[in-house]
Amino acid sequence: MLDGFPLALEVVLANLTHQTPTEVLAALQAGDVSIDPNSDSHDKSESILRCIDYSHSNLSPEAQQLLLCLAPFTSVIDTDALDNYTSHLRQQPVLANLQFERWQEVLQEAANWGLLSPDPDIPRFLRLQPIFPYFLRSRLNTKEQAEARVAVEIAFRHHYNQLGNSLYNLLTSKKPQEQQAGQLLIGLEYENLVTALNLALSEQVSIQSIYFPLSRSLDLQQDHPRGLELGHAVLSRMEKYRSDKLSGSLGIEFVCVIDGIARRQLNLKQYEKAEASYQKVLSLLFNNQQLDADTIKKQSTNIYHQLGIMLGEQRQWEQAEQYFQQALQIYIEHNGGYEQAKTYHQLGMMVQEQRQWKEASKYFLQSLEIDATYNDSYNMSIDLRSLARLWKASEDANLPAVVATILGYSVEETEKLLHDMLEEG
């Protein structure tokens, strides 16, 4: 965070004699001037605030005021998204008269004084000099700027709500290039998104547009410990929401956070904790008075599916199948054809482990047929790999012909495909 900035290191190290690292980081992120004991000094060689003030004071007053709008940013600023952020700033009456048309000029001035610089790999992203956000927050967190601070934080949060939705769409795309682009952007914007998330939690408003892309990114990285830490941090804040706020749509978000915690506990083989979390999710759903019965059923389906996976991993086959069948029944009732595939696939894996080849074949073929209907090439490849392994284990000579019928291939083409998958595996 300090990027080797000597004076900042000196000041921060001095604070560590009487504060924990967490407290020091919190003070830096909040712009707390008490962390800089020489902030009242005019000697810029003794104060990190005075050091940056030397550069900042060379900017015009209009530029200085405009730069305060960058106070919530922690790491980078995406200049391609600056127009969107500006539109949210303009909607705040106390900020409406700022000279936003001078953004490029002001940013160039700040760059000339070393307060920010283009990323060497992606120049559209401007990296802030590490202590510059702290300096801006210390200026914005004064009584005189109280209205402006609230307005800037609202605009920042709305900006990242919109950006978060775009990032989530990239991360959930079926196109690998778009997923990669989403991961790259999340990596650059991660700290800014966390700042926006904390602002939303403080205001007790919706977090889905910000939390979901962060959570999805960690899922794609298979970073379950970090995802679990994020989930618990959000949960502890949401538990402080007023009870009436968690009874409607925010209640669904609350449930999704706990569901994410349970899923990661399951991935980390923390079975008892995962089951307790899943049961808590079901209890919250069924006790939410503002949700209709269909919504509750739809939301509960994934929980049954996950409970089936968890019990299957523990070889509690009968109970696991009951949960999977509950999930399937709800999917069928609500025309959830596409969603049925994943449950059929899990059932296939479970019965295959029990060496029930005929049943496993039936479930895998049902999953493949659905994924083929929806042209889901990614999940089709998973189905085919499972069928290839089943073909080898069961020695079922008829299986390639059935698969060929679903794919519209010849039997010879299908056999070659299954052989290739076995070799790759």
C-alpha positions as CSV (number, residue, x, y, z in Angstrom):
1,M,0.0,0.0,0.0
2,L,2.8,2.5,0.9
3,D,4.8,1.4,-2.2
4,G,8.1,2.0,-0.5
5,F,7.4,5.7,0.1
6,P,10.0,6.5,2.7
7,L,8.3,9.2,4.8
8,A,5.0,7.3,4.9
9,L,6.9,4.2,6.1
10,E,8.6,6.2,8.8
11,V,5.3,7.6,10.1
12,V,3.4,4.3,9.9
13,L,6.2,2.4,11.7
14,A,6.1,4.9,14.5
15,N,2.4,4.3,14.9
16,L,2.9,0.5,15.2
17,T,4.5,1.1,18.7
18,H,1.0,1.8,20.1
19,Q,-1.5,0.6,17.4
20,T,-2.1,-2.7,15.8
21,P,-1.5,-3.0,12.0
22,T,-5.3,-3.2,11.5
23,E,-5.8,0.1,13.4
24,V,-3.1,1.8,11.4
25,L,-4.6,0.6,8.1
26,A,-8.0,1.7,9.2
27,A,-6.7,5.2,10.0
28,L,-5.0,5.5,6.7
29,Q,-8.1,4.4,4.8
30,A,-10.2,6.9,6.9
31,G,-7.8,9.8,6.4
32,D,-7.3,10.1,10.2
33,V,-4.9,13.0,10.7
34,S,-3.9,11.7,14.1
35,I,-1.8,9.0,12.5
36,D,0.5,11.8,11.3
37,P,1.8,13.5,14.5
38,N,3.5,16.3,12.5
39,S,0.5,17.2,10.4
40,D,0.4,20.7,11.9
41,S,4.1,21.2,11.1
42,H,5.0,23.3,8.1
43,D,8.0,21.1,7.5
44,K,7.1,18.7,4.6
45,S,10.1,16.5,5.5
46,E,8.4,15.5,8.8
47,S,4.8,15.0,7.8
48,I,3.2,12.8,5.1
49,L,0.3,15.3,4.8
50,R,2.6,18.3,4.4
51,C,4.7,16.3,1.9
52,I,1.8,15.7,-0.4
53,D,0.3,19.1,0.4
54,Y,3.5,20.6,-1.2
55,S,2.6,19.0,-4.5
56,H,-1.2,19.5,-4.1
57,S,-0.9,23.2,-3.2
58,N,0.7,23.9,-6.6
59,L,-2.7,22.9,-8.2
60,S,-5.3,25.5,-8.9
61,P,-8.1,25.8,-6.2
62,E,-10.6,24.4,-8.8
63,A,-8.4,21.5,-9.5
64,Q,-8.0,20.8,-5.7
65,Q,-11.7,20.8,-5.2
66,L,-12.3,18.5,-8.1
67,L,-9.6,16.1,-6.9
68,L,-11.5,15.6,-3.7
69,C,-14.0,13.5,-5.7
70,L,-11.2,10.9,-6.0
71,A,-11.0,10.5,-2.2
72,P,-12.8,7.1,-2.1
73,F,-10.5,5.5,-4.7
74,T,-7.8,3.4,-3.2
75,S,-5.7,1.9,-5.9
76,V,-6.6,2.9,-9.5
77,I,-8.9,5.1,-11.5
78,D,-10.2,3.8,-14.8
79,T,-10.3,6.9,-17.1
80,D,-12.6,5.0,-19.5
81,A,-15.2,4.9,-16.7
82,L,-14.7,8.5,-15.6
83,D,-17.7,9.8,-17.6
84,N,-20.0,7.4,-15.8
85,Y,-18.6,8.4,-12.4
86,T,-19.0,12.1,-13.3
87,S,-22.6,11.5,-14.3
88,H,-23.3,10.2,-10.7
89,L,-21.3,13.1,-9.2
90,R,-23.4,15.6,-11.2
91,Q,-26.6,14.2,-9.7
92,Q,-25.5,15.4,-6.3
93,P,-26.6,19.1,-5.8
94,V,-23.6,20.0,-3.6
95,L,-21.2,18.9,-6.4
96,A,-23.1,19.9,-9.5
97,N,-21.2,23.1,-10.0
98,L,-17.7,21.5,-10.0
99,Q,-15.7,22.0,-13.2
100,F,-16.0,18.4,-14.4
101,E,-15.1,19.4,-17.9
102,R,-11.6,20.0,-16.7
103,W,-11.0,16.4,-15.6
104,Q,-8.3,15.6,-18.1
105,E,-6.5,18.9,-17.4
106,V,-6.7,18.3,-13.6
107,L,-5.5,14.7,-13.9
108,Q,-2.6,15.8,-16.0
109,E,-1.7,18.4,-13.5
110,A,-1.8,15.8,-10.7
111,A,0.3,13.5,-12.8
112,N,2.9,16.2,-13.4
113,W,3.3,16.6,-9.6
114,G,3.7,12.8,-9.2
115,L,0.3,12.3,-7.4
116,L,-0.8,9.7,-10.0
117,S,0.7,7.9,-13.0
118,P,-0.6,5.6,-15.8
119,D,-0.4,1.9,-15.2
120,P,2.6,0.6,-17.3
121,D,0.6,-2.3,-18.8
122,I,-2.9,-0.7,-19.1
123,P,-2.4,3.1,-19.4
124,R,-6.2,3.9,-19.2
125,F,-5.8,3.0,-15.5
126,L,-4.2,5.7,-13.4
127,R,-2.4,4.5,-10.3
128,L,-2.6,6.9,-7.3
129,Q,0.5,7.7,-5.4
130,P,0.0,5.5,-2.3
131,I,-0.6,8.2,0.3
132,F,-2.5,10.5,-2.0
133,P,-6.0,8.9,-1.2
134,Y,-5.2,9.3,2.5
135,F,-4.4,12.9,1.9
136,L,-7.6,13.5,0.0
137,R,-9.7,11.8,2.7
138,S,-8.1,13.9,5.4
139,R,-9.2,16.9,3.5
140,L,-12.7,15.6,2.8
141,N,-13.3,14.3,6.3
142,T,-13.7,17.8,7.9
143,K,-16.8,19.5,9.1
144,E,-16.6,22.0,6.3
145,Q,-16.7,19.2,3.7
146,A,-19.3,17.0,5.4
147,E,-21.9,17.5,2.8
148,A,-19.5,17.1,0.0
149,R,-18.1,13.9,1.5
150,V,-21.6,12.3,1.8
151,A,-22.3,13.3,-1.8
152,V,-19.0,11.9,-3.1
153,E,-19.5,8.6,-1.3
154,I,-23.0,8.2,-2.7
155,A,-21.8,8.9,-6.2
156,F,-18.9,6.5,-5.7
157,R,-21.2,3.7,-4.5
158,H,-23.6,4.2,-7.4
159,H,-20.8,4.2,-9.8
160,Y,-19.5,0.8,-8.5
161,N,-23.0,-0.6,-8.4
162,Q,-23.2,0.0,-12.2
163,L,-19.6,-1.2,-12.8
164,G,-20.1,-4.2,-10.6
165,N,-23.0,-5.4,-12.7
166,S,-20.9,-5.1,-15.9
167,L,-18.0,-7.1,-14.2
168,Y,-20.4,-9.8,-13.0
169,N,-21.7,-10.2,-16.5
170,L,-18.1,-10.7,-17.8
171,L,-17.3,-13.2,-15.0
172,T,-20.4,-15.3,-15.7
173,S,-20.0,-15.2,-19.5
174,K,-19.6,-18.5,-21.4
175,K,-16.8,-16.9,-23.4
176,P,-13.4,-17.6,-21.8
177,Q,-12.0,-14.3,-23.1
178,E,-14.7,-12.3,-21.4
179,Q,-14.1,-14.2,-18.1
180,Q,-10.4,-13.4,-18.4
181,A,-11.2,-9.7,-19.0
182,G,-13.5,-9.7,-16.0
183,Q,-10.8,-11.3,-13.8
184,L,-8.2,-8.8,-14.9
185,L,-10.5,-5.8,-14.2
186,I,-11.5,-7.2,-10.8
187,G,-7.9,-7.6,-9.9
188,L,-7.3,-3.9,-10.7
189,E,-10.5,-2.6,-9.1
190,Y,-10.6,-5.0,-6.1
191,E,-9.8,-2.4,-3.4
192,N,-12.2,0.1,-4.9
193,L,-15.0,-2.5,-4.9
194,V,-14.3,-3.3,-1.3
195,T,-14.5,0.4,-0.4
196,A,-17.9,0.6,-2.2
197,L,-19.0,-2.5,-0.5
198,N,-18.2,-1.1,2.9
199,L,-20.0,2.1,2.1
200,A,-23.1,0.1,1.1
201,L,-22.9,-1.9,4.3
202,S,-22.7,1.3,6.4
203,E,-25.8,2.7,4.7
204,Q,-27.6,-0.7,5.1
205,V,-28.5,-0.8,1.4
206,S,-28.2,-3.4,-1.4
207,I,-24.8,-5.0,-1.8
208,Q,-25.5,-7.5,-4.6
209,S,-24.0,-5.4,-7.5
210,I,-20.7,-5.1,-5.6
211,Y,-20.5,-8.3,-3.4
212,F,-21.4,-10.8,-6.1
213,P,-18.6,-9.9,-8.6
214,L,-16.1,-10.0,-5.8
215,S,-17.4,-13.3,-4.6
216,R,-17.6,-14.8,-8.1
217,S,-14.0,-13.7,-8.8
218,L,-12.7,-15.6,-5.8
219,D,-14.8,-18.6,-6.8
220,L,-13.1,-18.6,-10.2
221,Q,-9.8,-18.5,-8.5
222,Q,-10.8,-21.4,-6.2
223,D,-9.7,-19.1,-3.4
224,H,-12.2,-20.6,-0.9
225,P,-10.4,-19.4,2.3
226,R,-10.4,-15.8,1.1
227,G,-14.0,-16.1,-0.1
228,L,-15.0,-17.4,3.3
229,E,-13.3,-14.5,5.0
230,L,-15.1,-12.0,2.7
231,G,-18.4,-13.8,3.4
232,H,-18.0,-13.7,7.1
233,A,-17.0,-10.0,7.1
234,V,-20.1,-9.1,5.1
235,L,-22.4,-11.3,7.2
236,S,-21.2,-9.7,10.4
237,R,-22.2,-6.3,9.0
238,M,-25.5,-7.4,7.6
239,E,-26.5,-8.9,10.9
240,K,-26.6,-5.4,12.2
241,Y,-29.2,-4.2,9.6
242,R,-32.5,-3.3,11.0
243,S,-34.8,-6.4,11.1
244,D,-37.3,-4.8,8.7
245,K,-34.6,-4.3,6.1
246,L,-33.9,-8.1,5.9
247,S,-37.5,-9.1,5.4
248,G,-37.7,-8.3,1.6
249,S,-35.2,-8.2,-1.3
250,L,-32.3,-7.5,1.1
251,G,-33.3,-10.6,2.9
252,I,-32.5,-12.6,-0.3
253,E,-29.1,-10.9,-0.4
254,F,-28.6,-11.9,3.2
255,V,-29.5,-15.5,2.4
256,C,-27.1,-15.5,-0.6
257,V,-24.2,-14.4,1.6
258,I,-24.9,-17.2,4.0
259,D,-25.3,-19.6,1.1
260,G,-21.9,-18.5,-0.2
261,I,-20.4,-19.1,3.2
262,A,-21.9,-22.6,3.3
263,R,-20.7,-23.4,-0.2
264,R,-17.1,-22.5,0.7
265,Q,-17.3,-24.4,4.0
266,L,-18.4,-27.4,1.9
267,N,-15.5,-26.9,-0.5
268,L,-13.1,-26.8,2.5
269,K,-14.7,-30.0,3.8
270,Q,-16.1,-28.2,6.9
271,Y,-19.2,-30.4,6.8
272,E,-20.8,-29.6,10.1
273,K,-20.4,-25.9,9.6
274,A,-21.7,-26.1,6.1
275,E,-24.8,-28.0,7.1
276,A,-25.5,-25.5,9.9
277,S,-25.2,-22.7,7.4
278,Y,-27.5,-24.4,4.8
279,Q,-30.1,-25.1,7.5
280,K,-29.9,-21.4,8.5
281,V,-30.5,-20.4,4.9
282,L,-33.6,-22.6,4.6
283,S,-34.9,-21.3,7.9
284,L,-34.5,-17.7,6.8
285,L,-36.2,-18.4,3.5
286,F,-39.2,-20.1,4.9
287,N,-39.7,-17.5,7.6
288,N,-39.5,-14.5,5.2
289,Q,-43.0,-13.1,5.3
290,Q,-42.6,-10.8,2.3
291,L,-41.6,-13.6,-0.2
292,D,-44.2,-15.6,-2.1
293,A,-44.2,-19.4,-2.0
294,D,-42.8,-19.8,-5.5
295,T,-39.9,-17.5,-4.8
296,I,-39.1,-19.4,-1.6
297,K,-39.2,-22.7,-3.5
298,K,-36.9,-21.5,-6.3
299,Q,-34.4,-20.1,-3.8
300,S,-34.4,-23.3,-1.8
301,T,-33.7,-25.5,-4.7
302,N,-30.0,-24.8,-4.8
303,I,-29.7,-25.4,-1.1
304,Y,-31.2,-28.9,-1.5
305,H,-28.7,-29.5,-4.4
306,Q,-25.8,-28.4,-2.2
307,L,-26.9,-30.5,0.7
308,G,-27.1,-33.5,-1.7
309,I,-23.5,-32.9,-2.7
310,M,-22.4,-32.6,0.9
311,L,-24.1,-35.8,2.1
312,G,-22.9,-37.6,-1.0
313,E,-19.3,-36.7,-0.2
314,Q,-19.9,-38.2,3.2
315,R,-21.3,-41.3,1.5
316,Q,-24.7,-40.8,3.1
317,W,-26.3,-41.9,-0.2
318,E,-29.9,-42.3,0.7
319,Q,-30.3,-38.9,2.3
320,A,-28.2,-37.3,-0.4
321,E,-30.5,-38.7,-3.1
322,Q,-33.6,-37.3,-1.2
323,Y,-32.2,-33.8,-1.4
324,F,-31.3,-34.1,-5.1
325,Q,-34.8,-35.4,-5.8
326,Q,-36.3,-32.5,-3.9
327,A,-34.3,-30.1,-6.1
328,L,-35.3,-31.8,-9.3
329,Q,-39.0,-31.8,-8.3
330,I,-38.9,-28.0,-7.8
331,Y,-37.0,-27.5,-11.1
332,I,-39.6,-29.5,-12.9
333,E,-42.5,-27.6,-11.3
334,H,-41.0,-24.3,-12.4
335,N,-39.9,-25.3,-15.9
336,G,-36.2,-25.1,-14.8
337,G,-35.0,-27.4,-17.6
338,Y,-31.5,-25.9,-17.8
339,E,-31.0,-26.1,-14.0
340,Q,-32.0,-29.8,-13.9
341,A,-28.8,-30.8,-15.7
342,K,-26.4,-30.1,-12.9
343,T,-28.5,-32.2,-10.5
344,Y,-28.8,-35.1,-12.9
345,H,-25.0,-34.9,-13.3
346,Q,-24.5,-35.0,-9.5
347,L,-26.8,-38.0,-9.2
348,G,-24.8,-39.7,-11.9
349,M,-21.6,-39.1,-10.1
350,M,-23.0,-40.4,-6.9
351,V,-24.5,-43.7,-8.2
352,Q,-21.3,-44.2,-10.3
353,E,-19.3,-44.2,-7.1
354,Q,-21.6,-47.0,-5.9
355,R,-20.9,-48.9,-9.2
356,Q,-24.5,-48.6,-10.4
357,W,-23.5,-48.3,-14.0
358,K,-27.0,-48.3,-15.6
359,E,-28.4,-45.6,-13.3
360,A,-25.2,-43.5,-13.7
361,S,-25.6,-43.8,-17.5
362,K,-29.2,-42.7,-17.3
363,Y,-28.4,-39.6,-15.2
364,F,-25.4,-38.5,-17.3
365,L,-27.3,-38.9,-20.5
366,Q,-30.2,-36.8,-19.1
367,S,-27.7,-34.1,-18.2
368,L,-26.0,-34.2,-21.6
369,E,-29.4,-34.0,-23.4
370,I,-30.4,-30.8,-21.5
371,D,-27.0,-29.1,-22.0
372,A,-27.1,-30.0,-25.7
373,T,-30.5,-28.5,-26.0
374,Y,-29.2,-25.2,-24.5
375,N,-26.0,-25.4,-26.5
376,D,-23.9,-25.2,-23.3
377,S,-20.6,-26.4,-24.7
378,Y,-18.8,-26.0,-21.4
379,N,-21.1,-28.3,-19.4
380,M,-21.5,-30.7,-22.4
381,S,-17.7,-31.3,-22.2
382,I,-18.1,-32.1,-18.5
383,D,-20.9,-34.5,-19.3
384,L,-18.9,-36.2,-22.0
385,R,-15.8,-36.7,-19.8
386,S,-18.0,-38.3,-17.2
387,L,-19.6,-40.6,-19.8
388,A,-16.2,-41.5,-21.2
389,R,-15.0,-42.6,-17.8
390,L,-18.3,-44.5,-17.3
391,W,-17.9,-46.2,-20.7
392,K,-14.4,-47.4,-19.7
393,A,-15.5,-48.6,-16.2
394,S,-18.8,-50.3,-17.3
395,E,-17.6,-51.6,-20.7
396,D,-21.1,-50.7,-22.0
397,A,-20.8,-51.2,-25.8
398,N,-24.1,-49.4,-26.5
399,L,-23.2,-46.2,-24.7
400,P,-21.4,-44.4,-27.6
401,A,-24.5,-45.0,-29.9
402,V,-26.8,-43.3,-27.4
403,V,-24.4,-40.4,-27.0
404,A,-24.1,-40.2,-30.8
405,T,-27.9,-39.8,-31.1
406,I,-27.9,-36.8,-28.7
407,L,-25.0,-35.1,-30.4
408,G,-26.0,-35.9,-34.0
409,Y,-22.7,-37.6,-34.6
410,S,-21.9,-41.0,-36.1
411,V,-21.0,-43.8,-33.7
412,E,-17.4,-43.8,-35.0
413,E,-17.1,-40.1,-34.4
414,T,-18.5,-40.4,-30.9
415,E,-16.2,-43.3,-30.0
416,K,-13.2,-41.3,-31.1
417,L,-14.4,-38.3,-29.1
418,L,-14.8,-40.4,-25.9
419,H,-11.4,-42.1,-26.5
420,D,-9.7,-38.6,-26.9
421,M,-11.3,-37.5,-23.6
422,L,-10.0,-40.5,-21.8
423,E,-6.5,-39.9,-23.1
424,E,-6.7,-36.2,-22.1
425,G,-8.0,-37.2,-18.6
